[in-house]
Amino acid sequence: MALQAGIVGLPNVGKSTLFNAVSNSAKAQASNYRFCTIDPNVGLVDVPDPRLLKLAELVQPNRIVPTQIEIVDIAGLVRGASKGEGLGNKFLGNIREVDAIIHVIRCFEDENILRDEGAINPVSDKEIIDTELQLKDLDSVERKIQKSEKLAKTDPKAKAELEVLQRCKEHLEKGKSIRELALDKEEKVAIADLFLLTDKPVLYVANVDEGSMHTGNKFSEALKEAVKNENAEVIIMNNSIEAQIAEMENADDKQLFMEEYKMTEPALDRLIHSAYKLLRLYTYFTAGVQEVRAWTIHEGWKAPQAASVIHTDFEKGFIKAEVISYDDFVQYGSEAAAREVGKLRIEGKEYVVKDGDVMHFRFNV
């Protein structure tokens, strides 16, 4: 059920280079000029998970299938995008369709790479993007307020909805994003149909120079300070080096390259895990001789919902789920051994699936 994370940022900050690095199904053109990316590139990204490999080691299946996230490389936004500058309406529409935002910010100096905004200033760059998204959201909220005001005179539900919309309007007018407003579930219903851009969770990528990839620099530190109240994570990485690692097919070559840069793992792995966490996703596994496979679900899903990602019939005809925790499966080495010591549980429709559960579904259609 690959959920989408969209890569955004100003032109020439390293968005397409990052996309090339993370995507194992598509390659974006990375060039040094504005609007190199016009139509969004889309790629499926495997989610690295050592648990999947450990289960495969125990089961020895015919194939291993990781779970994935869809990454969308959206064209660079510019000041005035909310008013249509730089094909802004098209680009903002692309952002509206994704589930989360990966915001790439330039944190390196290089006079050979074009920059419209003058001296390197990651905080200002972030604010430009924030402002454009907020202005677009403000327009959407104001339009809905106009429609709701008439209904609110006679409909209590519409009146409550209008109050939420007015709070959103005031918040956006202060230059703040909707995700900082902390609306509850009922209040979020009032704006659900608007798919507000600033309500989406954000992960910041500080694209630094080679010498700063382990420690960060003054630019990345300024960015961290600017977002400290957003409950957002900042990933420090050199997008160019990550792209080079991703292009290497030989595992030994890749390991030697990372050792040269004193890397224990690609920063991309951290990025993908962080994006997965940002979307509040869990992984459960199915493990058999034919395949060991990871499946993506939302945190809090119950067993029938989890079964539906395999096939909708599994949810419709759900009877029971056989569940072994990942730790128990590894400790006892197989499904049969776990069953023998009573570590295989039979769970019903109300069971909330835990991250790492190894499951088998019983169903009837």
C-alpha positions as CSV (number, residue, x, y, z in Angstrom):
1,M,0.0,0.0,0.0
2,A,3.0,2.2,-0.7
3,L,2.3,5.6,0.9
4,Q,3.8,8.7,-0.6
5,A,6.5,11.0,0.7
6,G,7.1,14.1,-1.5
7,I,10.6,15.7,-1.8
8,V,10.3,19.5,-1.8
9,G,12.6,22.5,-1.6
10,L,13.8,25.5,-3.5
11,P,15.5,25.0,-6.9
12,N,19.0,23.5,-6.9
13,V,19.1,22.4,-3.2
14,G,19.7,18.7,-4.1
15,K,16.1,17.3,-4.4
16,S,16.6,15.3,-7.6
17,T,20.0,14.1,-6.4
18,L,18.3,12.8,-3.3
19,F,15.6,11.1,-5.3
20,N,18.2,9.4,-7.4
21,A,19.8,8.1,-4.3
22,V,16.7,6.8,-2.6
23,S,14.8,5.4,-5.5
24,N,15.5,1.9,-6.8
25,S,12.9,2.0,-9.5
26,A,13.4,5.4,-11.3
27,K,16.1,8.0,-11.8
28,A,15.4,11.7,-11.9
29,Q,17.3,14.1,-14.1
30,A,19.6,16.2,-11.8
31,S,20.7,19.4,-13.5
32,N,21.9,22.9,-12.5
33,Y,19.0,25.0,-13.7
34,R,15.6,26.0,-12.4
35,F,12.6,23.8,-13.0
36,C,14.7,20.8,-14.2
37,T,11.9,18.8,-12.7
38,I,8.5,19.7,-14.0
39,D,6.4,16.6,-13.9
40,P,7.0,14.7,-10.6
41,N,9.3,11.7,-10.8
42,V,8.0,8.7,-8.8
43,G,10.0,5.8,-7.4
44,L,9.4,2.9,-5.1
45,V,11.9,2.7,-2.2
46,D,12.6,-0.5,-0.3
47,V,12.4,0.0,3.5
48,P,15.6,-1.5,4.9
49,D,14.7,-4.0,7.7
50,P,17.2,-6.4,9.2
51,R,14.3,-8.3,10.8
52,L,13.2,-9.4,7.3
53,L,16.6,-10.8,6.5
54,K,16.8,-12.6,9.9
55,L,13.4,-14.3,9.2
56,A,14.6,-15.3,5.8
57,E,17.7,-16.8,7.3
58,L,15.6,-19.0,9.5
59,V,12.9,-19.9,7.0
60,Q,15.0,-20.2,3.8
61,P,12.2,-19.0,1.5
62,N,12.2,-19.0,-2.3
63,R,12.1,-15.2,-2.3
64,I,12.3,-12.2,0.1
65,V,9.9,-9.2,-0.5
66,P,10.6,-6.0,1.5
67,T,7.9,-3.4,2.1
68,Q,8.2,0.0,0.2
69,I,7.4,3.7,0.4
70,E,6.7,5.7,-2.7
71,I,9.0,8.8,-3.1
72,V,7.8,11.7,-5.3
73,D,10.4,14.2,-6.6
74,I,8.4,17.5,-6.8
75,A,9.8,20.4,-8.8
76,G,11.5,23.3,-6.9
77,L,9.2,25.8,-5.5
78,V,9.9,29.6,-5.7
79,R,8.8,32.7,-4.0
80,G,5.3,33.5,-5.3
81,A,4.4,29.8,-6.0
82,S,1.0,30.3,-4.2
83,K,0.2,32.9,-6.8
84,G,1.2,30.8,-9.7
85,E,4.9,31.8,-10.0
86,G,7.2,29.2,-11.5
87,L,4.3,26.9,-12.4
88,G,3.5,27.1,-8.7
89,N,-0.1,25.9,-8.8
90,K,0.9,22.7,-10.6
91,F,3.7,22.0,-8.1
92,L,1.6,22.8,-5.0
93,G,-1.0,20.4,-6.4
94,N,1.6,17.6,-6.5
95,I,2.4,18.3,-2.9
96,R,-1.3,18.0,-2.0
97,E,-1.4,14.4,-3.1
98,V,1.4,13.1,-0.9
99,D,1.1,11.8,2.7
100,A,4.3,13.4,4.1
101,I,6.9,16.0,3.0
102,I,10.7,15.5,2.9
103,H,11.9,19.1,2.8
104,V,15.5,19.4,1.4
105,I,17.4,22.5,2.4
106,R,20.8,23.6,1.1
107,C,23.4,23.7,3.9
108,F,26.5,24.0,1.8
109,E,28.4,26.7,-0.1
110,D,29.3,26.2,-3.8
111,E,29.5,29.2,-6.2
112,N,29.2,26.8,-9.2
113,I,25.6,25.9,-8.2
114,L,23.0,28.5,-9.0
115,R,21.0,30.2,-6.2
116,D,18.4,32.8,-6.7
117,E,18.1,33.8,-3.1
118,G,21.6,35.2,-2.5
119,A,23.8,34.1,0.4
120,I,23.2,30.6,1.9
121,N,20.5,30.9,4.5
122,P,18.7,27.6,5.4
123,V,16.3,29.3,7.8
124,S,15.2,31.8,5.1
125,D,14.9,29.0,2.6
126,K,12.6,27.0,4.9
127,E,10.5,30.1,5.6
128,I,10.0,30.7,1.8
129,I,8.6,27.2,1.4
130,D,6.5,27.5,4.6
131,T,5.0,30.8,3.5
132,E,4.0,29.5,0.1
133,L,2.3,26.5,1.5
134,Q,0.6,28.6,4.2
135,L,-0.7,31.1,1.7
136,K,-2.1,28.3,-0.4
137,D,-3.8,26.7,2.6
138,L,-5.1,30.1,3.7
139,D,-6.8,30.4,0.3
140,S,-8.4,27.0,0.6
141,V,-9.6,27.7,4.2
142,E,-11.1,31.1,3.2
143,R,-13.0,29.5,0.3
144,K,-14.5,26.9,2.6
145,I,-15.4,29.6,5.2
146,Q,-17.4,31.4,2.6
147,K,-19.4,28.3,1.9
148,S,-19.8,27.4,5.6
149,E,-21.0,30.7,6.9
150,K,-24.5,30.4,5.4
151,L,-25.0,26.8,6.6
152,A,-23.7,27.7,10.1
153,K,-26.8,29.9,10.7
154,T,-29.1,26.9,10.9
155,D,-26.9,23.9,11.2
156,P,-25.0,23.3,14.6
157,K,-22.6,20.9,12.9
158,A,-21.7,23.5,10.3
159,K,-21.3,26.1,13.1
160,A,-18.8,23.9,14.9
161,E,-17.0,23.3,11.6
162,L,-16.9,27.0,10.9
163,E,-15.2,27.7,14.3
164,V,-12.4,25.2,13.4
165,L,-12.0,26.8,10.0
166,Q,-11.7,30.3,11.6
167,R,-9.1,29.0,14.1
168,C,-7.1,27.6,11.1
169,K,-7.4,31.0,9.3
170,E,-6.1,32.9,12.3
171,H,-3.3,30.5,12.7
172,L,-2.2,30.6,9.1
173,E,-2.4,34.5,9.1
174,K,0.2,34.4,11.9
175,G,2.6,32.5,9.5
176,K,2.1,29.2,11.3
177,S,1.5,25.8,9.9
178,I,-1.7,23.8,10.6
179,R,0.3,20.8,12.0
180,E,1.3,23.1,14.9
181,L,-2.3,23.8,15.8
182,A,-2.8,20.4,17.4
183,L,-6.4,19.8,16.3
184,D,-8.1,16.7,17.8
185,K,-9.7,14.0,15.6
186,E,-13.1,15.6,15.5
187,E,-11.8,19.0,14.6
188,K,-9.6,17.5,11.8
189,V,-12.8,16.3,10.1
190,A,-13.7,19.9,9.4
191,I,-10.6,20.3,7.2
192,A,-10.1,16.7,6.0
193,D,-11.5,17.5,2.5
194,L,-9.0,20.4,2.0
195,F,-5.9,18.2,2.2
196,L,-4.0,21.1,3.7
197,L,-0.4,21.3,2.7
198,T,0.8,22.5,6.1
199,D,-1.0,19.8,8.0
200,K,1.3,17.1,6.5
201,P,4.2,15.8,8.6
202,V,7.6,17.1,7.6
203,L,11.1,15.6,7.7
204,Y,14.0,18.0,7.0
205,V,17.1,17.0,5.1
206,A,20.1,19.2,5.6
207,N,22.2,18.7,2.4
208,V,25.7,19.5,3.6
209,D,29.2,19.5,2.1
210,E,31.5,16.4,2.3
211,G,33.4,17.7,5.3
212,S,30.2,18.2,7.4
213,M,28.4,14.9,6.7
214,H,29.2,13.5,10.1
215,T,29.2,16.6,12.3
216,G,26.9,19.1,10.5
217,N,27.9,22.7,10.1
218,K,26.7,26.2,11.0
219,F,23.9,26.0,8.4
220,S,22.5,22.7,9.7
221,E,22.7,23.9,13.3
222,A,20.8,27.0,12.3
223,L,18.1,24.8,10.7
224,K,17.9,22.6,13.8
225,E,17.4,25.6,16.0
226,A,14.7,27.0,13.7
227,V,12.6,23.8,13.7
228,K,13.2,22.8,17.4
229,N,9.5,23.5,18.3
230,E,8.1,21.6,15.4
231,N,8.7,18.2,16.8
232,A,10.4,17.5,13.4
233,E,13.6,15.5,12.7
234,V,16.6,16.9,10.8
235,I,18.7,14.4,8.8
236,I,22.2,15.5,8.0
237,M,23.6,14.0,4.8
238,N,25.5,14.7,1.6
239,N,23.1,13.9,-1.2
240,S,25.8,13.5,-3.8
241,I,27.7,10.9,-1.9
242,E,24.5,9.0,-1.1
243,A,23.6,9.0,-4.8
244,Q,27.0,7.5,-5.6
245,I,26.6,4.8,-3.0
246,A,23.1,3.9,-4.3
247,E,24.5,3.5,-7.9
248,M,26.9,0.8,-6.8
249,E,25.7,-2.7,-7.4
250,N,28.6,-4.6,-5.9
251,A,28.2,-4.9,-2.1
252,D,32.0,-5.1,-1.5
253,D,32.5,-1.9,-3.6
254,K,29.8,-0.2,-1.6
255,Q,31.3,-1.2,1.7
256,L,34.8,0.0,0.7
257,F,33.3,3.3,-0.4
258,M,31.5,3.8,2.9
259,E,34.6,2.9,4.8
260,E,36.5,5.5,2.9
261,Y,34.0,8.1,4.2
262,K,33.9,6.5,7.7
263,M,30.2,5.5,7.2
264,T,28.7,2.5,9.0
265,E,25.5,2.7,6.9
266,P,24.1,4.9,4.2
267,A,22.4,8.0,5.6
268,L,19.6,7.0,3.3
269,D,18.7,4.1,5.5
270,R,18.1,6.6,8.4
271,L,16.1,8.8,6.1
272,I,13.8,6.0,4.9
273,H,13.3,4.8,8.4
274,S,12.5,8.3,9.6
275,A,10.1,8.8,6.8
276,Y,8.4,5.5,7.7
277,K,8.2,6.5,11.3
278,L,6.9,10.0,10.3
279,L,4.0,8.4,8.5
280,R,3.3,6.3,11.6
281,L,3.6,3.1,9.8
282,Y,4.2,-0.4,11.2
283,T,5.5,-3.6,9.5
284,Y,4.2,-7.1,10.0
285,F,5.6,-10.2,8.4
286,T,4.4,-13.3,6.7
287,A,6.9,-16.1,6.7
288,G,6.7,-19.3,4.7
289,V,8.7,-21.5,2.3
290,Q,7.4,-19.6,-0.8
291,E,8.3,-16.1,0.6
292,V,9.2,-14.1,3.6
293,R,7.5,-10.7,3.1
294,A,7.1,-7.4,4.9
295,W,3.7,-5.7,4.8
296,T,3.0,-2.0,5.6
297,I,0.1,-1.0,7.9
298,H,-0.8,2.1,9.9
299,E,-0.1,2.2,13.6
300,G,-3.2,1.0,15.5
301,W,-4.7,-1.1,12.7
302,K,-6.6,-4.2,13.8
303,A,-6.0,-7.7,12.4
304,P,-8.7,-7.6,9.7
305,Q,-7.4,-4.3,8.4
306,A,-3.9,-5.7,8.4
307,A,-5.1,-8.7,6.4
308,S,-6.6,-6.4,3.8
309,V,-3.2,-5.3,2.5
310,I,-2.6,-8.9,1.3
311,H,-6.0,-9.1,-0.3
312,T,-9.4,-7.4,0.4
313,D,-11.0,-10.9,0.6
314,F,-8.9,-11.6,3.7
315,E,-10.6,-8.7,5.5
316,K,-14.1,-9.6,4.3
317,G,-13.8,-13.2,5.3
318,F,-11.5,-12.8,8.3
319,I,-11.9,-15.5,10.9
320,K,-8.7,-15.5,13.1
321,A,-5.1,-14.6,12.9
322,E,-2.2,-16.7,14.0
323,V,0.4,-14.4,15.6
324,I,4.0,-14.9,16.8
325,S,6.1,-12.0,17.9
326,Y,9.3,-11.4,16.0
327,D,11.4,-11.9,19.1
328,D,9.7,-15.3,19.9
329,F,10.1,-16.4,16.3
330,V,13.8,-15.7,16.3
331,Q,14.3,-17.2,19.8
332,Y,12.7,-20.5,18.9
333,G,13.8,-20.5,15.3
334,S,10.6,-21.5,13.5
335,E,6.9,-21.4,13.5
336,A,6.6,-25.0,14.6
337,A,9.0,-24.5,17.5
338,A,7.2,-21.4,18.6
339,R,3.8,-23.2,18.4
340,E,5.2,-26.1,20.5
341,V,6.1,-23.8,23.4
342,G,2.9,-21.9,23.2
343,K,4.2,-18.7,21.7
344,L,1.8,-18.8,18.7
345,R,-1.4,-17.0,19.7
346,I,-4.8,-17.1,18.1
347,E,-6.2,-13.5,17.9
348,G,-9.6,-12.2,16.8
349,K,-11.0,-9.2,15.0
350,E,-10.2,-6.7,17.8
351,Y,-6.5,-7.6,18.0
352,V,-4.3,-4.5,17.4
353,V,-1.3,-5.6,15.3
354,K,2.1,-4.8,16.8
355,D,5.2,-3.8,14.8
356,G,7.1,-6.9,13.9
357,D,4.3,-9.5,14.4
358,V,4.7,-12.6,12.2
359,M,1.2,-13.5,11.1
360,H,-0.9,-16.0,9.2
361,F,-4.6,-15.3,8.5
362,R,-7.5,-17.7,8.5
363,F,-10.4,-16.5,6.3
364,N,-13.4,-17.8,4.5
365,V,-15.0,-16.2,1.4
